[in-house]
């Protein structure tokens, strides 16, 4: 529900009796703030509240905020970015917030400009990202009159935001913004961090007074945040804990605590790439192909699952969590945004001591069996991939995962799933991994990567498919003078959407019953010249088609922006995955039969 910050609450402290009731007073006149005065207050409160980056899309009604931000930028108080496309601006701010852990703001004018932020706001909602929407609006006297570029903006995002406020023209925005910042950063109990909307109405004049100008240039303050991959340690599980066949499942954003817990309890670690837990001696690479070998009818069935983070990637994992014979618990020390309480079957536990009692410790042969099976599966998978010099989705993912340093963003669809399948866990993490898994959309991936690269201040690689790339091609546009990130964009170009061929739709296509409908409606084939697109946006481009060529391209220093286009064939992908599954199954059975 939107909150209007129009006037202070009435004083109700006096008893409501004729004797106690004071004489009527003339209402106190509060002078109306000019648009620029209100905007300067808004900017001061935002910066005092920890906002270090603001992404601005141009517009007239938002001009007071733009001028106030220009003043703060000239004084070195804020990093200001400009994007002409509001959707790109929203995802750029999302990436900045992801990389820095601090609230990042995006400013738009009124009308459809605000609506273009909806995809980024939805992602921020489900991923608990502190995104501040600053939407400029018409004053009350122009609303509902048919005034140009005017619609109902208050509460436009509904339940997607933690807090929404409508600040009337001429009023002081301080209290609304302070409340919004608290809501965005998770300062309220039982409320996870997330996006907020501050709808700021402005009345003419929208420009500075004659004679006003930018302040003297101040030294730009660079805010360095710790974005290096993290490792942590926990004390070994006590011998008094019972031995159990438990696995540690690390979903998106699980963090290094999942790896530390698995290591301390001698349990196999099944970690998604964006968990930032996929490393260490207990991590099993192609774990999703092993789960069926530890089912209810196997010699060593899984008994329990401890879940960190949000599992999003594979059906075998979903099937494991749905098994009636497997007990599961979810480590949840703070409120989360990705599910509603009571809607999941895992037992939520707030502290590691209770989680340890639930998980127990691994029997001597439990972890060894998983590691042996995982090693055999990885070897079989690598053998299948190395049999062809031509690049494939899994081989590209394996190389990108192995070579990435600094920061790595994995696009939705096949890219992150290919890493989950083929990315070999390292002894220690080499990159901090990001992914838009809140709603797992392909929206704004290039823009998100740009925000992550600029916010983290270090080299960044993004792996994405061609459809995801084309969906946000406008994110390549940086205006003259805008800061260039050190960003390498690896595009797996198979001329369409390959993921559907690995789902049931691939079987429908093979049957021929729907002719070319599956290819047209799901494959969405195209013939876009990515090299020409890169040239149009002034971004370097290289084209490879083999794993050797990709390895050479990935060995180059990440400096500025570049696109590595990897040409592959998606029409044989279904058969490739079938060969991988068959080879892994044979290798794993060979290990398990010897146990």
Long-range contacts (C-beta under 8 A, 24 or more apart in sequence): 1-155, 1-164, 2-154, 2-155, 2-164, 2-165, 2-166, 2-199, 3-163, 3-164, 3-165, 3-166, 3-176, 3-179, 4-154, 4-165, 4-166, 4-167, 4-168, 5-165, 5-166, 5-167, 5-168, 5-171, 5-173, 5-175, 5-176, 6-168, 6-171, 7-171, 32-169, 32-170, 32-171, 33-170, 33-171, 33-172, 34-170, 34-205, 35-63, 35-64, 35-169, 35-202, 35-203, 35-204, 35-205, 35-206, 36-64, 36-67, 36-68, 36-206, 36-207, 36-208, 36-209, 38-64, 38-167, 38-169, 38-170, 38-171, 38-172, 38-173, 38-200, 38-202, 39-64, 39-65, 39-67, 39-68, 39-200, 39-202, 40-68, 40-71, 41-172, 41-173, 41-174, 42-68, 42-134, 42-173, 42-174, 42-177, 42-198, 42-200, 43-68, 43-69, 43-71, 43-72, 43-78, 45-173, 45-174, 45-177, 45-178, 45-181, 46-105, 46-132, 46-177, 46-181, 47-72, 47-77, 47-78, 49-103, 49-177, 49-178, 49-181, 50-102, 50-103, 50-181, 50-185, 51-78, 51-102, 51-103, 51-104, 51-105, 51-132, 51-181, 52-78, 52-79, 52-100, 52-102, 52-104, 52-223, 53-78, 53-79, 53-80, 53-81, 53-93, 53-96, 53-100, 53-102, 53-104, 53-105, 53-451, 53-454, 53-455, 54-78, 54-79, 54-80, 54-81, 54-93, 54-104, 54-105, 54-106, 54-107, 54-134, 55-81, 55-82, 55-83, 55-89, 55-90, 55-92, 55-93, 55-96, 55-104, 55-105, 55-106, 55-107, 55-451, 56-80, 56-81, 56-82, 56-83, 56-89, 56-106, 56-107, 57-82, 57-83, 57-84, 57-85, 57-86, 57-89, 57-106, 57-107, 57-108, 57-109, 57-113, 58-82, 58-84, 58-109, 59-108, 59-109, 59-110, 59-113, 59-136, 60-109, 60-206, 61-109, 61-110, 61-136, 61-137, 61-138, 61-149, 61-202, 61-206, 62-107, 62-108, 62-109, 62-110, 62-134, 62-136, 62-202, 63-202, 63-206, 63-207, 64-136, 64-202, 64-206, 64-207, 65-107, 65-134, 65-136, 65-200, 66-107, 67-207, 67-208, 69-107, 70-214, 71-214, 71-215, 74-214, 74-215, 74-216, 74-217, 74-218, 75-215, 75-216, 75-217, 75-218, 76-217, 76-218, 76-219, 76-220, 76-221, 77-218, 77-221, 79-223, 79-454, 81-454, 81-482, 81-483, 82-479, 82-482, 83-447, 83-477, 83-479, 84-477, 84-479, 85-116, 85-474, 85-475, 85-477, 86-113, 86-114, 86-116, 86-117, 87-116, 87-117, 87-119, 87-120, 87-443, 87-444, 87-447, 87-474, 88-444, 88-446, 88-447, 88-472, 88-474, 88-475, 88-477, 89-117, 89-447, 90-116, 90-117, 90-119, 90-120, 90-121, 90-131, 90-133, 90-444, 90-447, 91-119, 91-120, 91-123, 91-443, 91-444, 91-445, 91-447, 91-448, 91-451, 91-472, 91-475, 92-447, 92-448, 92-450, 92-451, 92-454, 92-475, 93-120, 93-131, 93-132, 93-451, 94-120, 94-123, 94-124, 94-129, 94-131, 94-436, 94-444, 94-447, 94-448, 94-451, 95-409, 95-434, 95-447, 95-448, 95-449, 95-450, 95-451, 95-452, 95-453, 95-454, 95-455, 96-451, 96-452, 96-454, 96-455, 97-124, 97-129, 97-130, 97-131, 97-451, 97-455, 98-129, 98-434, 98-448, 98-451, 98-452, 98-455, 99-225, 99-227, 99-407, 99-434, 99-451, 99-452, 99-453, 99-454, 99-455, 99-456, 100-223, 100-225, 100-227, 100-455, 100-456, 101-225, 102-130, 102-223, 102-225, 103-130, 103-131, 103-132, 103-181, 103-184, 103-185, 104-130, 104-131, 104-132, 104-451, 104-455, 105-131, 105-132, 105-133, 105-134, 106-131, 106-132, 106-133, 106-134, 107-134, 107-136, 108-133, 108-134, 108-135, 108-136, 109-136, 109-149, 110-135, 110-136, 110-137, 110-138, 110-149, 110-150, 110-151, 110-153, 111-149, 111-150, 111-151, 112-149, 112-151, 114-153, 114-156, 115-156, 117-157, 118-157, 118-160, 119-441, 119-443, 119-444, 120-195, 120-443, 120-444, 121-157, 121-160, 121-161, 121-195, 121-197, 122-160, 122-438, 122-439, 122-441, 123-436, 123-438, 123-439, 123-441, 123-443, 123-444, 124-194, 124-195, 124-438, 125-160, 125-161, 125-194, 125-195, 125-337, 125-438, 126-337, 126-338, 126-438, 126-439, 127-253, 127-337, 127-338, 127-436, 127-437, 127-438, 128-186, 128-192, 128-193, 128-194, 128-336, 128-337, 128-338, 128-438, 129-193, 129-194, 129-195, 129-438, 130-184, 130-185, 130-186, 130-193, 130-194, 130-195, 131-184, 131-194, 131-195, 131-196, 132-180, 132-181, 132-184, 132-195, 132-196, 132-198, 133-157, 133-161, 133-195, 133-196, 133-197, 133-198, 134-198, 134-200, 135-197, 135-198, 135-199, 135-200, 136-200, 136-201, 136-202, 137-166, 137-199, 137-200, 137-201, 137-202, 138-201, 139-168, 139-169, 139-170, 139-201, 139-202, 139-203, 140-168, 140-169, 140-201, 153-199, 154-199, 155-197, 156-197, 156-199, 157-195, 157-197, 160-195, 161-194, 161-195, 161-196, 161-197, 162-188, 162-191, 162-192, 162-193, 162-194, 162-195, 162-196, 163-196, 163-197, 164-196, 164-197, 164-198, 164-199, 165-196, 165-197, 165-198, 165-199, 166-199, 166-201, 167-198, 167-199, 167-200, 167-201, 168-201, 169-201, 169-202, 169-203, 170-203, 173-198, 173-200, 186-334, 186-335, 190-335, 191-335, 192-334, 192-335, 192-336, 192-337, 193-337, 194-337, 222-457, 224-457, 225-455, 225-456, 227-407, 227-432, 227-456, 227-457, 227-458, 228-432, 229-256, 229-276, 229-428, 229-429, 229-430, 229-431, 229-432, 230-255, 230-256, 230-276, 230-429, 231-256, 231-259, 231-260, 231-279, 231-428, 231-429, 232-256, 232-257, 232-259, 232-260, 233-260, 233-263, 233-264, 234-260, 234-261, 234-263, 234-264, 234-352, 235-264, 236-264, 237-264, 237-265, 237-266, 237-356, 237-360, 237-361, 239-361, 241-265, 241-356, 241-357, 241-359, 241-360, 241-361, 242-360, 242-361, 243-360, 243-361, 243-362, 243-363, 243-366, 244-303, 244-304, 244-359, 244-360, 244-361, 244-362, 244-363, 245-294, 245-300, 245-301, 245-302, 245-303, 245-304, 245-362, 245-363, 245-366, 246-302, 246-303, 246-304, 246-305, 246-306, 246-359, 246-360, 246-362, 247-302, 247-304, 247-305, 247-306, 247-370, 248-282, 248-305, 248-306, 248-308, 248-359, 249-305, 249-306, 249-307, 249-308, 249-311, 249-317, 249-320, 249-321, 250-275, 250-277, 250-278, 250-308, 250-309, 251-275, 251-307, 251-308, 251-309, 251-310, 251-311, 251-312, 252-309, 252-310, 252-311, 252-312, 252-435, 252-437, 253-309, 253-310, 253-437, 254-308, 254-309, 255-308, 255-309, 256-429, 257-308, 257-331, 257-352, 258-308, 258-309, 258-331, 259-283, 261-306, 261-308, 261-331, 261-352, 261-355, 261-356, 261-359, 265-356, 265-359, 265-360, 265-361, 265-362, 266-361, 266-362, 266-366, 266-367, 267-306, 267-359, 267-361, 267-362, 267-366, 267-367, 268-362, 268-366, 268-367, 268-370, 268-371, 268-374, 270-317, 271-425, 272-309, 272-311, 272-312, 272-313, 272-416, 272-420, 273-401, 273-410, 273-416, 273-419, 273-420, 273-423, 273-433, 273-435, 274-410, 274-416, 274-433, 274-434, 274-435, 274-437, 275-308, 275-309, 275-433, 276-429, 276-432, 276-433, 277-308, 277-309, 278-423, 278-425, 278-429, 278-433, 279-425, 279-426, 279-427, 279-428, 279-429, 280-425, 280-427, 280-428, 281-427, 282-367, 282-371, 283-425, 284-370, 284-371, 284-373, 284-374, 284-425, 285-374, 285-377, 285-378, 285-381, 285-422, 285-423, 285-424, 285-425, 286-374, 286-377, 286-378, 286-381, 286-421, 286-422, 286-584, 287-374, 288-313, 288-314, 288-316, 288-317, 288-420, 288-421, 289-316, 289-377, 289-421, 289-580, 289-581, 289-584, 289-585, 289-588, 290-370, 290-373, 290-374, 290-377, 290-584, 290-588, 291-316, 291-317, 291-319, 291-320, 292-316, 293-373, 293-585, 293-588, 293-589, 293-592, 294-370, 296-323, 296-325, 298-592, 299-592, 299-595, 300-366, 300-369, 300-592, 300-595, 301-325, 302-326, 303-327, 304-328, 304-329, 304-358, 304-359, 304-360, 305-329, 305-346, 306-330, 306-331, 306-355, 306-358, 306-359, 307-331, 307-346, 310-336, 310-338, 310-339, 310-437, 312-437, 312-440, 313-416, 313-417, 313-420, 314-417, 314-420, 321-345, 321-346, 327-358, 329-355, 329-358, 329-359, 331-355, 337-438, 338-438, 365-595, 369-591, 369-592, 369-595, 372-591, 373-588, 373-591, 373-592, 376-587, 376-588, 376-590, 376-591, 377-584, 377-587, 377-588, 378-424, 379-587, 380-580, 380-583, 380-584, 380-586, 380-587, 381-421, 381-422, 381-580, 381-583, 381-584, 383-583, 384-576, 384-579, 384-580, 384-583, 385-422, 385-547, 385-580, 386-547, 389-546, 389-547, 389-548, 390-545, 390-546, 390-547, 390-568, 390-569, 391-544, 391-545, 391-546, 391-547, 391-549, 391-550, 391-566, 391-567, 391-568, 392-568, 392-573, 392-576, 393-418, 393-492, 393-494, 393-498, 393-568, 393-570, 393-573, 394-418, 394-421, 394-422, 394-576, 394-580, 395-422, 395-547, 396-463, 396-490, 396-492, 396-547, 396-550, 396-566, 396-568, 397-421, 397-422, 397-423, 397-463, 398-422, 398-423, 398-424, 399-547, 399-550, 399-551, 399-554, 400-461, 400-463, 400-490, 400-554, 402-426, 403-461, 403-551, 403-554, 403-555, 404-430, 404-431, 404-461, 405-430, 405-431, 405-459, 405-461, 406-431, 406-432, 406-456, 406-458, 406-459, 406-460, 406-461, 406-558, 407-431, 407-432, 407-433, 407-434, 407-452, 407-453, 407-456, 407-458, 407-459, 407-460, 407-461, 408-432, 408-433, 408-434, 408-460, 408-461, 408-462, 408-463, 409-433, 409-434, 409-435, 409-445, 409-448, 409-449, 409-452, 409-460, 409-461, 409-462, 409-463, 410-434, 410-435, 410-462, 410-463, 410-464, 411-435, 411-442, 411-445, 411-462, 411-463, 411-464, 411-465, 411-468, 412-436, 412-437, 412-440, 412-441, 412-442, 412-445, 412-468, 413-442, 413-464, 413-465, 413-467, 413-468, 413-497, 413-498, 413-499, 414-465, 414-492, 414-498, 414-499, 414-502, 415-463, 415-464, 415-465, 415-468, 415-492, 416-463, 417-499, 419-463, 421-580, 431-461, 432-456, 442-467, 442-468, 442-471, 442-472, 443-471, 443-472, 444-472, 444-475, 445-469, 445-471, 445-472, 445-475, 446-472, 446-473, 446-475, 446-476, 446-489, 447-472, 447-475, 449-475, 449-485, 449-487, 449-489, 450-475, 450-478, 450-485, 450-487, 453-485, 453-486, 453-487, 454-483, 454-485, 458-486, 459-486, 459-487, 459-488, 459-558, 460-485, 460-486, 460-487, 460-488, 460-558, 461-487, 461-488, 461-490, 461-558, 462-487, 462-488, 462-489, 462-490, 463-490, 463-492, 464-489, 464-490, 464-491, 464-492, 465-491, 465-492, 465-493, 465-494, 465-497, 465-498, 465-499, 466-491, 466-492, 466-493, 466-494, 466-495, 466-496, 466-526, 466-528, 466-530, 467-496, 467-497, 467-524, 469-493, 469-530, 470-526, 470-528, 473-533, 473-537, 476-533, 476-534, 476-537, 476-539, 476-561, 477-537, 484-560, 484-561, 485-561, 486-558, 486-559, 486-560, 486-561, 487-558, 487-560, 487-561, 487-562, 488-554, 488-558, 488-561, 488-562, 488-564, 489-539, 489-561, 489-562, 489-563, 489-564, 490-550, 490-554, 490-564, 490-566, 491-530, 491-563, 491-564, 491-565, 491-566, 492-566, 492-568, 493-530, 493-565, 493-566, 493-567, 493-568, 494-567, 494-568, 494-569, 494-570, 494-573, 495-525, 495-526, 495-527, 495-570, 496-523, 496-524, 496-525, 496-526, 496-570, 497-522, 497-523, 497-524, 498-523, 498-570, 498-573, 501-570, 501-571, 501-573, 501-574, 502-573, 502-574, 502-577, 506-574, 510-574, 523-570, 530-563, 530-565, 531-565, 534-563, 539-563, 541-565, 543-567
